[in-house]
Amino acid sequence: MEAARTTFESLSSEQLIGSSLPRIPFDTTEVRWFAAGPMPRRLVNWFTSAGRWGSLEVRDDSYLVGAAPSVGRKRRNRGTFEIKTCLARGPVVCLDSRLSGRTEQWRKVIGTPPGPGATAHKWTDVHKVILTRTYHFSAPDRVVEVTPGNLTMPGCDIELAAVSVAGVEVWTFALEAWGGPDQRLGLLEKSAAAFVAAVGLPESVITPLGVDMSYPAWLNRTVPQDPTSSTTQMAGTPMAGTQMAGRDVPRHPDHAPGSA
């Protein structure tokens, strides 16, 4: 297990975060689903096109759990404190006839974390192993897969992640688009179509996925709400079933073939 964690952390040094910082506040259009249990290894192979595409990040985010499900407050990788608020619910998007979810409009700002005793809510550590594929517009009605990291241009991340919190293991599949308010929904839909055209959407992905919901909503359902209880710590072991058979997830080129 420890060897697997070391492998993941060495891969995370290859993450394509870059130095292009988003504007603050940072607005997104998102949809996310959760599935119970460890993430099956075969989904990694599916999502990365057999290891040819995608970037990997491993991090521990600390959330303040217990607030409204429309507000997320976290220390990203136990560092920068982010406040993310749901501004509105949007239209339903369909990846195909078997998988649909309602989009939400979110706004992220950087804030100052509350001091000791300033909140009744508790910090909860969430361990994440995140695979991402990113799309940008290549023309007004077309998208192309790109190297992740440039958040100053309109884009859409498609994410597959293994998650562990309070001894509970799940996996999640999500799309998150950023850019102008008149761009994000179309970018999300076109990116989803390009992704599905590239890798398909097998029943092994669709069947386990439950109702769509955000991280704050899912955490409020998952983590005990007693504010007097001790701070929940992350599960101490890496995600079961998410090893990639020792094969790195490579960085992909700026322009991927088969853009849609």
N, C-alpha and C positions, 0 to 999 in steps of 0.2 A: 504493500500500500504506500509506504513512504517513497519507494522508488517511483511509483506512478506519480505521486505529488511532485517529486523533483523533476520528472519529465515534463509535466504540465508547466511548472514554473520556468523551466528553461525555454519552453515554447513561448511562454507569455512575453519573454523579452523580445520576441519577434513581432509582437502586436503592432498594428499599423496605426497608432494613435497620432503620430506626427505632432507638429507644433501649431497647426492651424486651429485657433480657438474660436468657438462659436460666439456670436453676439450674446449679450446678456441683457434682458431676458431672452431665453431660447425657446421658441415655440415649436411643437411637434404635433403630428397626427399619428395615432398609434392604435394597434389592436393586438391583443395578447391572449393566448390560451395556455392552460396548465393541464398536465397529465400526472396522475399519481405514480409513484414508484421511481426507481433509478432509470436513467435514460438508457435504452438498449444500444449496444455498440453498433448495431447495423444502421441506426439513424445517423451516426457520424459519417459512415461511408456514403450514405444517401446524400446528406446535406453538403458534403465537401466534394461531391462528384469523384468518389474514390480517392480522396486526398489531394485532388488537383487544385481546388479553389477554397478560399476562405481564410480568415484570420482567427487566432485563438487568444483569449484573455482569461486569466484566472485571478479572481479578486474576492475580498471579503468586505462587503458593504454592511455598515451598522445602521439600522433603522430605528427610529422612534415609533414604536407600534402602539396603537390605541387611539390615534386621532381619527378624524373622519376618513372614510375610504377614498375621498376625493383629494386628499392631501398626502403626499409622501415626503418624509423628512429623513435624510440619511447622510452619513459620512461615506463618501465614495472611497472605497479601499481604505476606510478608517481615517481618511484625510479631509478633503474639502467637504464642507457641509452644504448640501443642496436641498432646496425646498421646491417641490414639484406639485403644481395645483392643476386639477382638471377644470378647464374653463367651460367645456360643453361636451355633450355627446353628439356624434355626427351620424352619417348614414351607415348602413350595413354594407360591408364589402364581402364578396364571395370569391374565394380562391378557386372553387369549382362548386358543383351542385351539392357536394358533401361537406364542405367546410365554409362557414360564414361567421362573421362577428361584427359587432358594432364598433365603429371607430370612436375615439375620444380625442379631444383637443387638450393638450397639456402645455403648461408654461413652467420653465425651470429658471430659478434664480439662485445665486450664491449668497449664503447668509452666514450669520454667526450662531454657532450651536448654543443651546441653552446651558447655563451653568448647573452645577450640582444643586439639586433641590428645587430648580426652577420649573420643572415639569413633573407631572404625576406619571407620565408615560416612561416606559423602560426602553433601554437600548437593547436591540436584538441583532445578533450577527447572522448574516446570510452569506453562505459560501456559494460562489458561482463559478462554473466552468462554461465559458461563453464562446460559441462559434458564430462568426458574422460574415455575411456577404453583403456588399454595398453596390448600389446602383445610382447613377446620375443621369440627368437628361443629356442625350447627345443631339437632340433636335426637339422641337416643340411637342412632338407626339411619339418620341422614341426614347428608350433608355439603354444604357450600356453598363456592364459591370466594370467597376473601377477599384483601384486600391483604396481601402478605407483610410480615413484620417482627415480629409478636407471637409470640415463642417461649415466653411464659408460659402460653399456652393450648394444649391438645393440637391438633396439626395435622399436615399431611403436605405436603411439597414434592415436586413432580414436576419433574424437571430434564432439560434437553437442553443438552449442552455440547460445544463444540469444544475439543480439548486438543492441546497441542504440548509435547513433551519430547525432548531429545537428537536433534532433527531428525526425530522421528517425529510424524506428525499422525494423530489418531484423533478419533472422536466417541463420546459416551457418553450413555446414557439411564438414568435412575434414579428411584427413589422412596425417600423418607426420612420416616418418621413419628416423632413425638415425643409424649410424654405418659406416662400411667401404664402399667405393664407389661400391664395387662388391657385397655388401649385401643388400643395401637399397631398390632397386626396388623389388627384390624377397621377402623381408620382408614385404614391403607394400602390395604386391599382395596376399601373403599368409595370412596376418593379415586381409585383406579385406574379403577374402574367409571364414576365420574362423568366423568373425563377422557376415557375411550374413548367414552363416549356422546356427548360434546360434539364430538370431533374425529375419531373413528374411529382405526383402527390399520392404515394401508396397508402393503402388501407392501414398499414402498420403505423403510419403517422396520424391519420385522421381518427381512427377508432378510439384511441386512448384519450384524445383531447376532450376536455370538459367545456363548460360554458366559458365564454370570453370574460376576462376581468383583468384589472391592473394589478401591479405588485402590491400597492397599499391595500386594495380590497382583499387580495389573497392572503396577505399577512394578517389582516384583522380576523380572518376566518381561521387561520392556522395557529397563531400564537396565543397562548392564554392571556386574557386581558387583565388579570389581577395586578394592579400597579404596585402592590406591596411585595410581590414575589421577586426573587432574585433575578438579575439580568440573565437572559437566555444566552448561552454561548453556542457557537456553531458546533456542528458535529465534527469530531476530531479527525475523521478519516475522509479521504478523497471520495468523489462520486464513484459508486460501483457502476460497472458497465460502461464507463465513458472512456476507457483507455483506447488508444488508436493503434494498437499492435506495434507500438514503438515507432510509428511513422509520423514524421512531422507534417503539420498542415502548412503547405508552402505559401509564400506570398505570391499573389497573382499579379499579372501585369496591369498597367493602367487601362488597357483596352482589351476586354475579353472577346473571344470569337463568339459568334452566335448572339449578338445583341438583338433586342426586340424593341 
